[in-house]
Amino acid sequence: MKTDDLTKSTDLKDEISKLRDLLPHRYASMISKQLEGTITPRQVVGVLNGLLTNPDIMEPVLTEASKLVRRMKNMTSSIKDVLEEES
């Protein structure tokens, strides 16, 4: 397997999108606004505090996030293996 094959994978992008889609629109929108610099970090903290204390929202988000972290760890290991083989 070549390094290019790993970087062309859209699986990771799909998983990130699925994770983002689990968030209610106002939270996803707020995160986008923070990335664009249109709201302050203090506003983000206030909104996220409300999000983090709502188990109905956080349970599925954390479940998907843990799957994503495992996937990213596996991908990192695969990339390291490929790079070692190519060197």
C-alpha positions in Angstrom: 0.0 0.0 0.0 1.3 3.4 -0.9 1.1 6.6 1.1 -1.1 8.2 -1.6 -3.7 5.4 -1.2 -4.1 6.3 2.4 -4.4 10.0 1.9 -7.1 9.6 -0.9 -9.5 7.9 1.5 -12.7 9.7 2.1 -13.7 7.5 5.0 -12.2 9.8 7.6 -14.0 12.8 6.1 -17.3 10.9 6.1 -16.8 10.0 9.8 -16.0 13.7 10.7 -19.2 14.8 8.8 -21.3 12.2 10.6 -19.9 13.4 14.0 -20.7 17.0 13.1 -24.2 16.1 11.9 -25.0 14.7 15.4 -24.7 18.1 16.9 -27.8 20.3 16.8 -27.5 23.0 14.1 -26.9 25.9 16.5 -23.8 24.2 18.0 -22.4 23.2 14.6 -23.1 26.7 13.3 -21.5 28.3 16.4 -18.3 26.2 15.9 -18.2 27.3 12.3 -18.5 30.9 13.3 -15.7 30.6 15.8 -13.5 29.1 13.2 -14.3 32.1 10.9 -13.6 34.5 13.8 -17.1 36.0 13.9 -17.8 35.1 17.6 -15.6 35.3 20.6 -14.1 32.3 22.4 -16.0 33.4 25.6 -19.3 33.0 23.7 -18.2 29.6 22.5 -17.4 28.4 26.0 -20.8 29.5 27.2 -22.6 27.6 24.5 -20.5 24.5 24.8 -21.0 24.5 28.5 -24.7 24.0 27.9 -24.0 21.4 25.3 -21.6 19.4 27.5 -24.2 19.2 30.3 -26.9 17.7 28.1 -26.5 13.9 28.1 -29.1 13.4 25.3 -26.8 15.3 23.0 -23.4 14.3 24.3 -23.8 10.5 24.5 -24.1 9.9 20.8 -21.5 12.5 20.0 -19.0 10.9 22.4 -19.7 7.5 21.0 -19.0 8.7 17.4 -16.0 10.7 18.6 -14.4 7.6 20.2 -14.9 5.7 16.9 -13.3 8.5 15.0 -10.3 8.6 17.4 -9.8 4.9 17.0 -10.0 5.2 13.2 -7.4 8.1 13.2 -5.1 6.0 15.4 -5.3 3.1 13.0 -4.7 5.4 10.0 -1.7 6.9 11.7 -0.2 3.5 12.4 -0.9 2.5 8.7 0.9 5.7 7.5 3.9 5.0 9.7 4.1 1.4 8.4 4.0 2.6 4.8 6.6 5.3 5.4 8.9 2.7 7.1 8.4 0.3 4.1 9.2 3.1 1.6 12.3 4.3 3.3 
